[in-house]
Amino acid sequence: MSQYWSKLVHGLTPYVPGEQPKLQKLIKLNTNENPYPPSPKVLEAIADVTSADLRLYPDPGSDRLRDVIAAYYDVTPQQVFVGNSSDEVLAHTFQALLKHDQPLLFPDITYSFYPVYCGLYGIDYQTVALDAQFQINVDDYQQANGAIIFPNPNAPTGCVLALEQIEQLLQQHPASVVVVDEAYVDFGAKTAISLVHRYPNLLVVQTLSKSRSLAGLRVGLAVGHADLIEGLNRVKNSFNSYPLDRLASAGAIAAFEDQTYFEHTCKAVIDTRNTLTHGLQALGFEVLPSSANFVFTRHPAYDAATLAQGLREQQIIVRHFRLPRIEQFLRISVGTDAECAALLDGLAQLLGT
């Protein structure tokens, strides 16, 4: 550790992202990237703005993109915030809306960036255990809190909380901000954005990395009451006035405008997920019900770490978390049909079936 670090840095435990190995002929099913490329219209839009205008700063408010998102979700532009990935949007959210005297609540098994943000921003938090089926029980959140956050579908489980239960949570905690992190919502869940008109304490965060195949472009958004969005803007403009560059804004706009391509690729992922789930079950795996572009699975007779290493030796990469309650699970991203077939063949070899 460096003697020049601040006291804060000495106490941080950084987030560890999924591995990005630089190997040839690799079947990469560990970071929930979309197996399909972005819409051709996205690439055209980016090419169109690749010009001498790149010498100029982008629009600090990303107004055109916010207009497009607002129209897409039937809200006003004042209810929309955009940032450089949903991780940045979440970071601003933790600073602007989730730091209070009472602890922030989130599930014990969830997106592992949440406790990292709490450590970075000095936020007191408390985890709430998922039930025995790895589901969120909203009644378990009936305790003192400053705010609540959870992914829906949850990560890394893929399990979804029904819109009625989210509304129940909002009604139970009218004085607390409730953040619903919808990184995977387009693969089988219902967005909570329809509730923002009735609940001023609701903020919904989304990303274009997953369902719109733009993980490399880094675009995230939030939708909520204008007062919540103003809080995010105050933090953003105290940090970076230009979070989205011209290429990212153009690509994101085109992605929202190509609804046909979006629906086609989401359906393809869902269909492959169903096939993968049935294939894993045929090999004796337990698979949690997933509404995401990944499955969370374990085998009652085989160690997850051993299986992950065996797949790696076949140049197939999946995600294994060495964490309480889930150390025997593998999180497997939904790839193409061919990639998932190769995964199932590799597992069959390891199981000797």
HELIX and SHEET records of a PDB file:
HELIX    1   1 LYS A    7  HIS A   10  1                                   4    
HELIX    2   2 PRO A   40  ASP A   48  1                                   9    
HELIX    3   3 ALA A   52  ARG A   55  5                                   4    
HELIX    4   4 ASP A   63  TYR A   73  1                                  11    
HELIX    5   5 PRO A   77  GLN A   79  5                                   3    
HELIX    6   6 SER A   86  LEU A   97  1                                  12    
HELIX    7   7 PHE A  113  TYR A  121  1                                   9    
HELIX    8   8 VAL A  138  TYR A  141  5                                   4    
HELIX    9   9 LEU A  163  GLN A  172  1                                  10    
HELIX   10  10 VAL A  185  PHE A  187  5                                   3    
HELIX   11  11 ALA A  192  LEU A  195  5                                   4    
HELIX   12  12 ALA A  226  LYS A  236  1                                  11    
HELIX   13  13 ARG A  246  GLU A  257  1                                  12    
HELIX   14  14 GLN A  259  ALA A  282  1                                  24    
HELIX   15  15 ALA A  304  GLU A  313  1                                  10    
HELIX   16  16 ASP A  337  LEU A  351  1                                  15    
SHEET    1   A 5 ILE A  27  LEU A  29  0                                        
SHEET    2   A 5 ILE A 316  HIS A 320  1                                        
SHEET    3   A 5 LEU A 330  SER A 333 -1                                        
SHEET    4   A 5 PHE A 294  ARG A 298 -1                                        
SHEET    5   A 5 GLU A 286  VAL A 287 -1                                        
SHEET    1   B 7 VAL A  80  GLY A  83  0                                        
SHEET    2   B 7 GLY A 220  GLY A 224 -1                                        
SHEET    3   B 7 LEU A 202  THR A 207 -1                                        
SHEET    4   B 7 VAL A 177  ASP A 181  1                                        
SHEET    5   B 7 ALA A 147  PRO A 151  1                                        
SHEET    6   B 7 LEU A 104  PRO A 107  1                                        
SHEET    7   B 7 TYR A 125  VAL A 128  1                                        
END                                                                             
